[in-house]
């Protein structure tokens, strides 16, 4: 399955009063990491693939994380993102935050490939992923 790793430097604004990363900031990093993962697989930025495939986006419907080692301002961590499972209109991503050779966080998310509901354009609904996308996610 497709994997992408990116380095992230922890910024002052990521941290709470205790000087460690405020946990919701990691979920923003995971969101960006998923976009970079699909960019790697599809060979284009998110704005281009949403337009090409005519979708609204890939909203998250489930997420969670286990936090083992904190990160602080100035730390550089690696976020490794991997496709874990692919279904008709959804897929799972696993994220690991690495500090050196240690796993600091293990996280997961389920994303849904969505388009506009033709019966009610104010709503979105799951749509089948094109074969090209499935092949890209399979790596």
C-alpha positions as CSV (number, residue, x, y, z in Angstrom):
1,X,0.0,0.0,0.0
2,X,1.0,3.6,-0.6
3,X,3.3,5.2,2.0
4,X,4.6,8.8,2.4
5,X,6.9,10.2,5.0
6,X,7.5,13.9,5.7
7,X,9.5,15.9,8.2
8,X,7.7,18.4,10.3
9,X,9.3,21.0,12.6
10,X,7.3,21.7,15.6
11,X,6.5,25.4,15.8
12,X,5.8,27.7,18.8
13,X,2.1,28.0,17.8
14,X,1.8,24.2,18.0
15,X,2.5,24.1,21.7
16,X,0.4,24.6,24.8
17,X,1.3,26.3,28.1
18,X,3.2,23.2,29.2
19,X,5.5,23.6,26.2
20,X,4.4,20.4,24.4
21,X,2.4,20.0,21.2
22,X,-1.3,20.6,21.9
23,X,-2.9,17.3,20.7
24,X,-5.4,18.8,18.2
25,X,-2.4,20.2,16.3
26,X,-1.4,16.7,15.5
27,X,-4.7,16.0,13.8
28,X,-4.1,19.1,11.6
29,X,-0.7,17.6,10.7
30,X,-2.3,14.2,9.9
31,X,-4.9,15.9,7.7
32,X,-2.1,17.6,5.7
33,X,-0.1,14.3,5.7
34,X,-3.1,12.5,4.1
35,X,-3.2,15.2,1.4
36,X,0.5,14.7,0.8
37,X,0.0,10.9,0.6
38,X,-2.6,11.2,-2.1
39,X,-0.5,13.9,-3.9
40,X,2.3,11.3,-4.0
41,X,0.0,8.6,-5.3
42,X,-1.9,10.7,-7.8
43,X,0.9,12.9,-8.9
44,X,-1.0,16.1,-8.3
45,X,-2.0,18.5,-5.5
46,X,-5.3,18.1,-3.7
47,X,-6.9,21.1,-5.5
48,X,-6.1,19.4,-8.8
49,X,-7.4,15.9,-7.9
50,X,-10.6,17.1,-6.3
51,X,-11.3,19.0,-9.6
52,X,-10.2,16.1,-11.9
53,X,-12.4,13.6,-10.2
54,X,-15.2,16.0,-9.5
55,X,-15.4,15.4,-5.8
56,X,-16.0,17.6,-2.8
57,X,-13.2,16.1,-0.8
58,X,-12.3,13.2,1.6
59,X,-13.8,14.1,4.9
60,X,-12.7,12.1,8.0
61,X,-15.4,10.0,9.6
62,X,-13.3,8.2,12.2
63,X,-10.0,9.0,13.9
64,X,-8.0,8.2,17.0
65,X,-4.5,8.3,18.3
66,X,-2.2,6.9,21.1
67,X,0.3,9.4,22.4
68,X,3.5,7.9,23.8
69,X,6.2,10.6,23.6
70,X,5.6,14.4,23.7
71,X,7.1,16.8,21.2
72,X,8.3,20.3,21.9
73,X,8.9,23.6,20.1
74,X,11.9,23.1,17.7
75,X,11.7,19.3,17.6
76,X,11.7,17.8,14.1
77,X,9.4,14.7,13.8
78,X,8.8,12.4,10.8
79,X,5.2,11.6,10.0
80,X,4.8,8.4,8.2
81,X,1.4,7.9,6.5
82,X,0.3,4.6,5.0
83,X,-2.9,3.5,3.3
84,X,-4.2,0.5,5.3
85,X,-7.4,-0.5,3.7
86,X,-9.4,0.5,0.7
87,X,-13.2,0.0,0.2
88,X,-15.6,1.1,-2.5
89,X,-15.9,4.7,-1.3
90,X,-13.7,4.9,1.8
91,X,-10.1,4.2,2.9
92,X,-8.1,3.9,6.1
93,X,-4.8,5.7,6.8
94,X,-2.4,4.9,9.6
95,X,0.0,7.7,10.8
96,X,3.1,7.2,12.9
97,X,5.0,10.1,14.3
98,X,8.6,9.2,14.8
99,X,11.1,11.1,17.0
100,X,14.4,9.6,15.8
101,X,13.9,5.8,15.9
102,X,11.1,6.0,18.5
103,X,7.4,5.9,17.8
104,X,5.9,8.9,19.5
105,X,2.3,8.6,18.2
106,X,0.3,6.0,16.4
107,X,-2.9,7.3,14.8
108,X,-5.6,6.2,12.4
109,X,-8.3,7.8,10.3
110,X,-11.1,6.7,8.0
111,X,-11.8,8.9,5.0
112,X,-14.7,8.9,2.6
113,X,-14.5,9.9,-1.1
114,X,-17.4,12.3,-1.4
115,X,-19.4,14.2,-4.1
116,X,-22.5,16.3,-4.1
117,X,-25.8,14.5,-3.6
118,X,-27.6,15.0,-6.9
119,X,-31.0,14.9,-5.1
120,X,-30.0,17.6,-2.7
121,X,-26.9,19.6,-3.8
122,X,-26.6,21.1,-0.3
123,X,-25.5,17.7,0.9
124,X,-22.5,15.5,0.2
125,X,-22.5,11.7,-0.1
126,X,-20.1,8.8,-0.5
127,X,-19.3,8.0,-4.1
128,X,-17.2,5.1,-5.5
129,X,-13.5,5.8,-6.0
130,X,-12.3,5.7,-9.6
131,X,-10.1,2.7,-10.5
132,X,-7.2,5.1,-11.1
133,X,-7.4,6.3,-7.5
134,X,-7.7,2.8,-6.1
135,X,-4.6,1.8,-8.1
136,X,-2.7,4.8,-6.8
137,X,-3.6,4.1,-3.2
138,X,-2.5,0.5,-3.6
139,X,0.9,1.9,-4.5
